[in-house]
Amino acid sequence: MERLKLLFAPGLEVQFADREMALKKIEEWARESTRLPQLVFGPEGCGKTAWLRQSAVLLKELEFHVIYVDPLRKYFEAYTDVKEVVKRLADAAAEALGEAKIKLASLVIDLADELIRRRKRKIAILADDVFQAIGLWEAASYVKALLGIIEYPPRSVDAIVVVVATSEGVTRREIGRHRWANHRPMWNMPKEGFKQLYEQIPGEKPPFEEAWRATGGNPGLLAELYRSRWDINEVVEELVRRKELTPEYVQRWRTWLAKAVEDPDALWSPDAPRELIDELIEKNLIVYNMFVRDSRFWAGEPPPERDAELGIGKRVAWQTPLHREAVRIALEGA
């Protein structure tokens, strides 16, 4: 399979690394079709976008007609010989930013329908961070429309693959109230795969074990560290700012945040305030209600059952060690 070159940081491209188990999952779905849309969620920066773009190439090589859209970045790929599909996506991407986001998201469904009407027998839809483009209130309806393509295609097909990726835990809960999608968690990269990525970064850098312990295998945070010239304090302070860990917020939840820094599973306690849990999910600081560590239920390799060093509990996990560190620093400063 052709391995993509992907932008890692300004001026630096790297080759897609690892994710063998996640790519095998795509091959499995290609053989069997996805009976429901596959909703893949996981930590910010864990590599969902890179995996989806590499999956588009894999599906193309498996002779699928593939539509991949990333509305937030006004980006698309269309691997098909139907030129009208490519043109309509290009026209939508050229619209003003707000209009482009919504048009790219909605076009996926129309164009998949068009490909099927044109007697294309193998169709793949890959939608990346689409819920941020259309809004949470439309998420469930969007997934139901994708399910309609699978259940009621306008013509007979051999296979349909539908994958939607999101970082938003709130979206996962909203869609989870319906039986319109399978939830597939994706975690940060496994250690050996992360090392393949780390070794592609040029110049002086911290030892691999330090990079691993700081990021927990999150390629997005590795890129942030590279851009900051490996200044962990700068990256942590930026997380504190971006996640709005203000003194008022930290003081309000100080007791429970301190417990969660020591052990994220403290938030699984029946006494843990639901309001705090919802806010931490919405801020993309934790993943709550972790799936059983069985690879059948994951899009890729699952994390360990527990890892105190990386902030992973059995039922709750910090998205990365640096997310936990940002909360710890905010607690000290409040």
HELIX and SHEET records of a PDB file:
HELIX    1   1 GLU A   20  GLU A   32  1                                  13    
HELIX    2   2 LYS A   48  GLU A   61  1                                  14    
HELIX    3   3 PRO A   71  ARG A   73  5                                   3    
HELIX    4   4 LYS A   83  ALA A   93  1                                  11    
HELIX    5   5 LEU A   97  ARG A  117  1                                  21    
HELIX    6   6 VAL A  130  ILE A  134  1                                   5    
HELIX    7   7 LEU A  136  GLU A  138  5                                   3    
HELIX    8   8 ALA A  139  GLU A  151  1                                  13    
HELIX    9   9 GLY A  169  GLY A  176  1                                   8    
HELIX   10  10 LYS A  191  TYR A  198  1                                   8    
HELIX   11  11 PHE A  208  THR A  215  1                                   8    
HELIX   12  12 PRO A  219  ARG A  227  1                                   9    
HELIX   13  13 ILE A  232  ARG A  242  1                                  11    
HELIX   14  14 PRO A  247  ARG A  252  1                                   6    
HELIX   15  15 ARG A  254  GLU A  262  1                                   9    
HELIX   16  16 PRO A  264  TRP A  268  5                                   5    
HELIX   17  17 ARG A  274  GLU A  282  1                                   9    
HELIX   18  18 SER A  295  PHE A  297  5                                   3    
HELIX   19  19 PRO A  321  GLY A  333  1                                  13    
SHEET    1   A 2 LYS A   5  ALA A   9  0                                        
SHEET    2   A 2 LEU A  12  GLN A  15 -1                                        
SHEET    1   B 6 TYR A  75  TYR A  79  0                                        
SHEET    2   B 6 HIS A  65  ASP A  70 -1                                        
SHEET    3   B 6 LYS A 122  ASP A 128  1                                        
SHEET    4   B 6 ALA A 159  THR A 166  1                                        
SHEET    5   B 6 GLN A  38  PHE A  41  1                                        
SHEET    6   B 6 ASN A 182  PRO A 185  1                                        
SHEET    1   C 2 ILE A 286  TYR A 288  0                                        
SHEET    2   C 2 VAL A 316  TRP A 318 -1                                        
END                                                                             
